């Protein structure tokens, strides 16, 4: 497991905790009313699971109401592509696609074009093409 996808709701943080993740650090944003500090909003930035650091990334490209956690260090493009094609878990396929879209867009686009132009792709590549088509 390299990625974990959660549906955004009022209980998202509870769901993340129930999955075994512990908050490691927070992003803090000061909220002002004019010049006066009203309060500081803290939102979890990253988490720990079994001693491994997981970062929260925006996954709105695929699922509008989702929270995606990614195990660090991030995988390379080739590792992510392999995960997209061969992962058993849907969270890993979706997560690999989101991270490639964010960090390796030009390489992902080249793979997409190659799949579209190839008439003889495998069933696994067809599944990847279906996911890619929603982004491209």
Secondary structure, 3 states (H helix, E strand, C coil): CCEEEEECCCCHHHHHHHCCCEEEEEEEEEEEECCEEEEEEEEEEEEEECCEEEEEECCCCCCCCEEEEEECCCCCHHHHHHHHHHCCCHHHHHHHHHHHHHHCHHHHHHHHHHHHHCCCCCHHHHHHHHHHHCCC
